[in-house]
Amino acid sequence: MYLPDFDYYAPDSVAEACSLLAEHGPKAKILAGGTDLLHKMKHGELAPEVVVSLNNLNALKEIRYEQGRGLIIGARATQNDLATSPVIQEKYRSISEAAHHMANNQIRHIGTVGGNIVNAVPSADLPPILMALGALIQLVGPTGKRTMLLEEFFLGVHQTRIQGDEILTEIIIPEQGFTGSTYIRFGLRRSGALAVASTAVSVTMDGEICRGLRIALGAAAPVPMRARAAEAVLLNRKITDELLEEAGVQAAQESRPRNSIRGSEEYRRDLIRVLTRRALKKAITEGHV
Ligand SMILES: Cc1cc2nc3c(=O)[nH]c(=O)nc-3n(C[C@H](O)[C@H](O)[C@H](O)COP(=O)(O)OP(=O)(O)OC[C@H]3O[C@@H](n4cnc5c(N)ncnc54)[C@H](O)[C@@H]3O)c2cc1C
C-alpha cells in the first residue's frame, strides 16, 4: 500500500497548473484532497508520473455570493467548508446538509467539492443537490474558460467532459427563485457509508401549485440523473400526497440502478420511489432544508 514514485508540483496559479497539465498530458493527474486519487494510487489502480497539486490555489477555496451571478463555490472548498459556510447555510441549507451527512469527519475535512464532481461516481453526494439547484461549472484550460451545466458534465462512471489540461475552478448556482430544496440519501450505516440511493429536489411553489422543479437522483444510473418524467407529473399542478407518490413511482421507473453488494436493482428502485416522495414533501413544506 505504498505510493508509487511521481514528480510533484504545487503551482501558484491556475494558468501555471494548466500549462503543467498540457505539458505532461495523460501522465499527469490533479491532486485536490486526495481522498480518491491517493487511494487509487496506493491500490495500484492509477500511477501518474506527475501529480499537480491545487494546494496553493487558495482563491479556489472561496465561497461567496455575487449579486446577479449567484452563489459561487470554489472547487477546492471541502465538504466541511460547504457544511459550515454561513452564506451557503443562509441561501441553500440543502447543500450544507448534503455535505454534512456524507463520508465521515476526516474525509469531510479534506475531500473537496471539485474532486467529488470530477471523480464522477454514481453514488457521489454533491452532484445531485447541485444539479437540482441548476448548477453551472467553470472549467479553465490553457486557451481560456468555458461554462456548462453540471448535469451535462457526466458521461459515465469516471467519465466526464473535462479535458486533460483543464481544471474545474468553480461551481455557480444562479438565482432562480426556488422556494425550497433538499437532499435525502440512504446509506447502509449512518456515517462513512456511500449512498445506496439519493434524491435531491428544488421546487418553486406558488401557493399550492408547483411552478418549477428539478429532481436529481444519485446512485440511480451510471451518472447522476435528472428525473424529468417525475418532474412532469408535478409541474403546474396542485400538489397532493397522491401526486407526490405518483412522482416517486415515475422516478423509480425512469431510473437505471445497478445490482451491487450494497443493494439490488429492485431495492434501489424502491428506495428512489420513497426518497423522491419524501424529498419533494420536505422541500415543499419546509423550504431549503
Ligand atoms: C472513507 C471514505 C468515505 C467516503 N465517503 C463518501 C461519501 O459518503 N460520499 C461521497 O460522495 N464520496 C465519498 N468518498 C469519496 C471522496 O471522499 C469524495 O469524492 C471527495 O469529495 C473527493 O475529493 P478530493 O478532493 O479528495 O478528490 P481527489 O482525490 O483529490 O481527486 C479526485 C479526482 O478528481 C480530480 N480532481 C480533483 N479536483 C479537481 C479539479 N478542481 N479540477 C479537475 N480535476 C480535479 C483528480 O485528478 C482525481 O481524478 C469517500 C471516500 C473515502 C476514502
PDBQT file of the ligand as one rigid body, heavy atoms in Angstrom, charges set to zero:
ROOT
HETATM    1  C1  LIG A 301     -13.595   6.557   3.662  1.00  0.00    +0.000 C 
HETATM    2  C2  LIG A 301     -14.211   7.338   2.508  1.00  0.00    +0.000 A 
HETATM    3  C3  LIG A 301     -15.551   7.657   2.564  1.00  0.00    +0.000 A 
HETATM    4  C4  LIG A 301     -16.141   8.359   1.521  1.00  0.00    +0.000 A 
HETATM    5  N1  LIG A 301     -17.465   8.649   1.593  1.00  0.00    +0.000 NA
HETATM    6  C5  LIG A 301     -18.057   9.343   0.605  1.00  0.00    +0.000 A 
HETATM    7  C6  LIG A 301     -19.446   9.671   0.695  1.00  0.00    +0.000 A 
HETATM    8  O1  LIG A 301     -20.154   9.348   1.638  1.00  0.00    +0.000 OA
HETATM    9  N2  LIG A 301     -19.981  10.383  -0.340  1.00  0.00    +0.000 N 
HETATM   10  C7  LIG A 301     -19.252  10.765  -1.432  1.00  0.00    +0.000 A 
HETATM   11  O2  LIG A 301     -19.798  11.413  -2.317  1.00  0.00    +0.000 OA
HETATM   12  N3  LIG A 301     -17.928  10.473  -1.524  1.00  0.00    +0.000 NA
HETATM   13  C8  LIG A 301     -17.323   9.778  -0.536  1.00  0.00    +0.000 A 
HETATM   14  N4  LIG A 301     -15.993   9.461  -0.627  1.00  0.00    +0.000 N 
HETATM   15  C9  LIG A 301     -15.247   9.824  -1.845  1.00  0.00    +0.000 C 
HETATM   16  C10 LIG A 301     -14.399  11.130  -1.743  1.00  0.00    +0.000 C 
HETATM   17  O3  LIG A 301     -14.102  11.473  -0.448  1.00  0.00    +0.000 OA
HETATM   18  C11 LIG A 301     -15.073  12.317  -2.379  1.00  0.00    +0.000 C 
HETATM   19  O4  LIG A 301     -15.423  12.012  -3.709  1.00  0.00    +0.000 OA
HETATM   20  C12 LIG A 301     -14.200  13.581  -2.336  1.00  0.00    +0.000 C 
HETATM   21  O5  LIG A 301     -15.038  14.703  -2.418  1.00  0.00    +0.000 OA
HETATM   22  C13 LIG A 301     -13.157  13.635  -3.422  1.00  0.00    +0.000 C 
HETATM   23  O6  LIG A 301     -12.490  14.888  -3.332  1.00  0.00    +0.000 OA
HETATM   24  P1  LIG A 301     -10.915  15.016  -3.228  1.00  0.00    +0.000 P 
HETATM   25  O7  LIG A 301     -10.635  16.464  -3.119  1.00  0.00    +0.000 OA
HETATM   26  O8  LIG A 301     -10.356  14.147  -2.168  1.00  0.00    +0.000 OA
HETATM   27  O9  LIG A 301     -10.505  14.462  -4.674  1.00  0.00    +0.000 OA
HETATM   28  P2  LIG A 301      -9.096  13.898  -5.184  1.00  0.00    +0.000 P 
HETATM   29  O10 LIG A 301      -8.905  12.515  -4.679  1.00  0.00    +0.000 OA
HETATM   30  O11 LIG A 301      -8.006  14.866  -4.947  1.00  0.00    +0.000 OA
HETATM   31  O12 LIG A 301      -9.426  13.870  -6.754  1.00  0.00    +0.000 OA
HETATM   32  C14 LIG A 301     -10.432  13.019  -7.287  1.00  0.00    +0.000 C 
HETATM   33  C15 LIG A 301     -10.367  13.114  -8.819  1.00  0.00    +0.000 C 
HETATM   34  O13 LIG A 301     -10.783  14.400  -9.259  1.00  0.00    +0.000 OA
HETATM   35  C16 LIG A 301      -9.727  15.085  -9.942  1.00  0.00    +0.000 C 
HETATM   36  N5  LIG A 301      -9.837  16.487  -9.494  1.00  0.00    +0.000 N 
HETATM   37  C17 LIG A 301      -9.927  16.898  -8.183  1.00  0.00    +0.000 A 
HETATM   38  N6  LIG A 301     -10.142  18.226  -8.153  1.00  0.00    +0.000 NA
HETATM   39  C18 LIG A 301     -10.172  18.667  -9.428  1.00  0.00    +0.000 A 
HETATM   40  C19 LIG A 301     -10.373  19.946 -10.040  1.00  0.00    +0.000 A 
HETATM   41  N7  LIG A 301     -10.611  21.043  -9.309  1.00  0.00    +0.000 N 
HETATM   42  N8  LIG A 301     -10.335  20.028 -11.393  1.00  0.00    +0.000 NA
HETATM   43  C20 LIG A 301     -10.124  18.925 -12.151  1.00  0.00    +0.000 A 
HETATM   44  N9  LIG A 301      -9.939  17.682 -11.634  1.00  0.00    +0.000 NA
HETATM   45  C21 LIG A 301      -9.965  17.555 -10.291  1.00  0.00    +0.000 A 
HETATM   46  C22 LIG A 301      -8.439  14.370  -9.559  1.00  0.00    +0.000 C 
HETATM   47  O14 LIG A 301      -7.462  14.449 -10.566  1.00  0.00    +0.000 OA
HETATM   48  C23 LIG A 301      -8.952  12.943  -9.381  1.00  0.00    +0.000 C 
HETATM   49  O15 LIG A 301      -9.064  12.309 -10.635  1.00  0.00    +0.000 OA
HETATM   50  C24 LIG A 301     -15.365   8.763   0.390  1.00  0.00    +0.000 A 
HETATM   51  C25 LIG A 301     -14.002   8.448   0.363  1.00  0.00    +0.000 A 
HETATM   52  C26 LIG A 301     -13.422   7.739   1.393  1.00  0.00    +0.000 A 
HETATM   53  C27 LIG A 301     -11.953   7.419   1.324  1.00  0.00    +0.000 C 
ENDROOT
TORSDOF 0
